[in-house]
Amino acid sequence: PAVAQNNITSDEALALLMQGNDRFVQQKHERPNQTTIRIAEVAEHQSPFAAILGCADSRVPAEIIFDRGIGDLFIGRVAGNIATDEEIGSLEYGTLVLGAKVIMVLGHERCGAVKAAMLGDEVPGQIGSVIEAIAPAVTEYQGQQGDPVATEAATKSNIKYQMEQLMAS
């Protein structure tokens, strides 16, 4: 069982994320826990209330889009928000050891990794390992990467697939 490092439930943690995202969308940022005082508060110990598996895309910084601060979120970022063994292990640590109460898989529009998996072409270097981790989720959308409806559906399919990988942990 998770070590309760904070006194909120998973429903409350999810509500905090969604409230912060609503503030971000409405441009009513509160920017909680973003002071030098907060840095000192969490210097010795962290107790994030939520964990996020997000994409490494520079346009999707979780602390900003959920209007949160230092020590609030335990975040794993990797292209395509893929649930690799290392990411799963990190999220297990964030929940089981640090006490985060909810894990969110955060996909986004115009994800280059999802589009590349939809394209299905060979790619250089280790990029192929990212594409391979997404491919099972998007096989029915291959060749449709120019279609916005198919791309959105493939992104959602990838989120669900990565959630399944996490839930198998």
Secondary structure, 3 states (H helix, E strand, C coil): CCCCCCCCCHHHHHHHHHHHHHHHHCCCCCCCCCCHHHHHHHCCCCCCCEEEEECCCCCCCHHHHCCCCCCCEEEEECHHHCCCHHHHHHHHHHHHHCCCCCEEEECCCCCHHHHHHHHCCCCCCCHHHHHHHHHHHHHHHCCCCCCHHHHHHHHHHHHHHHHHHHHCC
